Amino acid sequence: MSIQSLPVPPARPLGPARRAASVLPQRLGWAVAATVLIAVTVFEARQHGGGVSAAAVFGGIGPDLTFLLAIGAGPTPHGVLPRRVVRPYNLAHHPLPPGLLLVAGALLPGAPVAFVLALGWLAHITLDRALGYGPRAADGSFAR
């Protein structure tokens, strides 16, 4: 009997315990990134002071302001966003927009507000990922 003739068992989906074990290293990585970004955001905001500190706070809470678009949308199951909110929510929680703003703020002289806003925004996104919140599926539920 050769190894090629042995029966191959069908693939089984990961159970909850194995799925959680495979997600833990990712979430720890996001937590480390969030911690670093929060520290850098606070440092930069204190360095520049004034309106730059307000930009850090807005960057930290701004992405979740997309939830305001759900006002008046009618009832949805717990944890599910109305469909009209999914695209703005996913865009506000994608790292590309704040990443581009971060580069622009770093390259343009005298643009610390944009730089610190982007740092706070990225800190928000990484903290959400560390806590298990990610992009939403088209129906408003969490994408898996």
C-alpha positions as CSV (number, residue, x, y, z in Angstrom):
1,M,0.0,0.0,0.0
2,S,1.5,3.3,-1.0
3,I,1.0,6.6,0.7
4,Q,-0.9,7.9,-2.3
5,S,-3.6,5.2,-1.9
6,L,-4.4,6.1,1.7
7,P,-7.8,7.6,2.2
8,V,-7.7,11.4,3.0
9,P,-10.2,12.5,5.6
10,P,-12.5,15.3,4.6
11,A,-11.4,18.8,5.8
12,R,-13.3,19.9,8.9
13,P,-14.0,23.5,9.7
14,L,-12.2,24.9,12.7
15,G,-14.2,24.6,15.9
16,P,-14.7,27.6,18.2
17,A,-11.7,26.7,20.4
18,R,-9.2,26.3,17.5
19,R,-10.6,29.4,15.7
20,A,-10.1,31.4,18.9
21,A,-6.6,30.1,19.3
22,S,-5.7,31.0,15.7
23,V,-7.1,34.6,16.2
24,L,-5.3,35.3,19.4
25,P,-1.9,36.0,17.9
26,Q,-3.5,38.4,15.4
27,R,-5.3,40.3,18.1
28,L,-2.2,40.5,20.3
29,G,-0.4,42.0,17.3
30,W,-3.1,44.6,16.8
31,A,-3.0,45.3,20.5
32,V,0.7,46.0,20.4
33,A,0.2,48.3,17.3
34,A,-2.6,50.1,19.0
35,T,-0.5,50.7,22.1
36,V,2.4,52.1,20.1
37,L,0.1,54.3,18.0
38,I,-1.7,55.7,21.1
39,A,1.6,56.5,22.7
40,V,3.0,58.2,19.6
41,T,-0.3,60.1,19.2
42,V,-0.2,61.4,22.7
43,F,3.5,62.3,22.4
44,E,2.9,64.2,19.1
45,A,-0.2,66.0,20.4
46,R,1.7,67.1,23.5
47,Q,4.6,68.3,21.4
48,H,2.5,70.5,19.2
49,G,-0.3,71.4,21.7
50,G,-3.4,73.5,21.0
51,G,-5.6,72.4,18.1
52,V,-3.4,69.4,17.4
53,S,-4.6,67.8,20.7
54,A,-8.2,68.2,19.5
55,A,-7.2,66.6,16.2
56,A,-5.9,63.6,18.2
57,V,-9.1,63.2,20.0
58,F,-11.2,63.6,16.8
59,G,-9.0,61.0,15.1
60,G,-9.6,58.7,18.0
61,I,-13.4,58.9,18.0
62,G,-14.1,60.1,14.4
63,P,-14.5,56.7,12.7
64,D,-17.3,55.8,15.1
65,L,-19.2,58.9,14.2
66,T,-20.4,56.9,11.2
67,F,-22.8,55.2,13.6
68,L,-24.8,58.5,13.5
69,L,-25.8,57.7,9.9
70,A,-27.9,54.9,11.4
71,I,-30.3,57.4,13.1
72,G,-33.7,56.9,11.7
73,A,-32.9,53.7,9.8
74,G,-35.3,51.6,11.7
75,P,-34.6,48.6,13.9
76,T,-31.9,46.1,13.1
77,P,-30.7,43.0,15.1
78,H,-28.2,43.7,17.8
79,G,-24.8,44.4,16.4
80,V,-25.9,44.7,12.8
81,L,-25.6,48.0,11.0
82,P,-28.2,49.3,8.6
83,R,-27.0,48.7,5.0
84,R,-26.7,52.4,4.3
85,V,-24.0,52.7,7.0
86,V,-21.8,49.8,6.0
87,R,-19.8,51.5,3.3
88,P,-19.0,54.7,5.3
89,Y,-18.3,52.6,8.3
90,N,-15.9,50.3,6.4
91,L,-14.2,53.3,4.7
92,A,-13.7,55.0,8.0
93,H,-12.3,51.8,9.5
94,H,-9.9,51.0,6.6
95,P,-6.2,51.9,7.2
96,L,-5.7,53.4,3.7
97,P,-7.3,56.9,4.2
98,P,-5.5,57.6,7.5
99,G,-2.3,56.1,6.1
100,L,-2.4,58.5,3.1
101,L,-3.2,61.4,5.5
102,L,-0.3,60.4,7.7
103,V,2.1,60.4,4.7
104,A,0.7,63.8,3.6
105,G,1.0,65.2,7.1
106,A,4.6,64.0,7.4
107,L,5.7,65.3,4.1
108,L,4.0,68.7,4.1
109,P,5.8,71.3,6.3
110,G,3.6,72.7,9.1
111,A,0.9,70.1,8.9
112,P,1.0,68.6,12.4
113,V,-2.8,68.6,12.6
114,A,-3.1,66.2,9.7
115,F,-0.3,64.0,11.0
116,V,-1.8,63.7,14.5
117,L,-5.3,63.3,13.2
118,A,-4.1,60.4,11.1
119,L,-2.2,58.9,14.1
120,G,-5.3,59.0,16.2
121,W,-7.4,57.5,13.4
122,L,-4.9,54.6,12.9
123,A,-4.8,54.1,16.7
124,H,-8.6,53.8,16.7
125,I,-8.6,51.2,13.8
126,T,-5.9,49.1,15.4
127,L,-7.6,49.2,18.8
128,D,-10.9,48.1,17.2
129,R,-9.0,45.2,15.5
130,A,-7.4,44.2,18.8
131,L,-10.9,44.1,20.4
132,G,-12.2,41.9,17.7
133,Y,-14.1,44.6,15.7
134,G,-13.4,44.6,12.0
135,P,-15.0,45.4,8.7
136,R,-18.7,44.8,8.2
137,A,-20.3,42.5,5.6
138,A,-22.7,43.9,3.1
139,D,-25.7,43.0,5.3
140,G,-24.2,45.0,8.2
141,S,-23.0,42.0,10.3
142,F,-19.4,41.4,11.2
143,A,-17.4,40.0,8.3
144,R,-15.8,36.7,9.3
